[in-house]
Amino acid sequence: MITPNQHLVLQSEKAQKYKKLLDNAGLKGNLTIYKNKQRRWQYTTAGDANSSYLINSVQKELTAGLIMRAISENKFSLDDKVAKFYPNVPNAQNISVLNLLEMTSGLDPTGPMRGCAIQ
């Protein structure tokens, strides 16, 4: 386990620049740099390398990227209806994948979806 502020590649000029930038920005979290699938450097500003942090809406970008990859592989389209995948979702026959990505589906997790079993 990597302890707080421990580096895999120690004391390089570049590592010191990254560390200073992170410290000055006031960010809390972990930065890990990989090169050729090898972890080259890691810096932890708070907690330790195994700490978890709230990622807020970052998952939306990842989800959109994965959906667009699947679309480019012709697995489905932006026009496909949610009912194709989740027929139990309220109004699923009128909601497209594009609506989900644009957040215009009208679905509210505190509303009718609350008791909806998605399998």
N, C-alpha and C positions, 0 to 999 in steps of 0.2 A: 504494500500500500504506500502511496506517495503521501508524505506529510505536507502540511501547509508550507507554501513558499519553496518547496523542493523542486529542483529542475532536473530533467533527464540529461540535457546537454547544458552543462553548467557554465555560467559567466561569459558567454559569448557576447560580443557587442550588440548583436541583433536581439538576443534574449533580454539584455538590459534595457534596450529601447522599448520592447514590448511591455516589460514589467513597468517601466516608468509611465508609459501611455495608459496602461490599465489603472495604475495607482492614481494618476492625476485625473482620470475620468470619473473616479469614484464608483466604478462598477464593482459589483459583488458577484463572484462566481468563479468558474474555472475556464482556463484557456488551454487547449491542447492542440498542438500542431503536429500533423502527420506528413511524412514524405515517403513515397514509395511503400505505403502501407505500414510504415514503421513510426511509432510514436517518437518524435524528435525532441519535444519540449512540452512541459506542462507547468502552469503556474496557477496557484489557487489564491484568490484574494480574500476569501473568508471561508471558514469551515475547513474541510479537507477535500481531497480529490473525489471522495465518494459522497459528498454532500449533494442533496437534491435542491433545486431551486424552482420557483414558479416560472413557467415559460410563457404565461399569458397567451397571446394569440399567435405565437410563432408556429404552432402546429397547423394553422390555416395555410400558410405558405407551403409547408411540406405536403399537406394533403392535396392542395391544388396542383403541385408539381407531379405528384404520383398519379393523380387523375389524368392530367394532360399526357403523361407518358403512356398510360393505358389506352387513352384515346388514339395516340399516335401509332400504337400497336394494333389498332382496330378491334380492341376488346369491347368497347362500347362507344357511344357518341354523347356529345353535349345535349342532344335532343332526347336521349333516352329518358323515360319517365322513372321516377323513384319506385313506382309499383312493380317494375320489372325485377327489382332487387328486394324491396321491402313492401309487399302488398298490404300489410297491416297498418302502415303509416297513414294517418288521416289525410285525405285528399291526394294521395300518392299518384293517382292517375293523371293529375294536373300539374305535378311538380317535376321539372326536368333537372338533370344533373347541372346544367348551367344555372338554374335558379339556386341550387345549393351553393355553387361556387360564388355567385353574386350576392348570396345571403338575401335573396328575394323570394324564398319559398313560402313565407308566412308561417312557418313552423315555429312553435314556441315550446321549449322544453318544460316550461311550467304549466303549459296549457294541455290540450288534448293528447299530446305525446306522452305525458307523464305516465300513464298506465299502459302505454302501447308496448307490446312485446315484440322486439326486433330480434330476429334470429338469423 
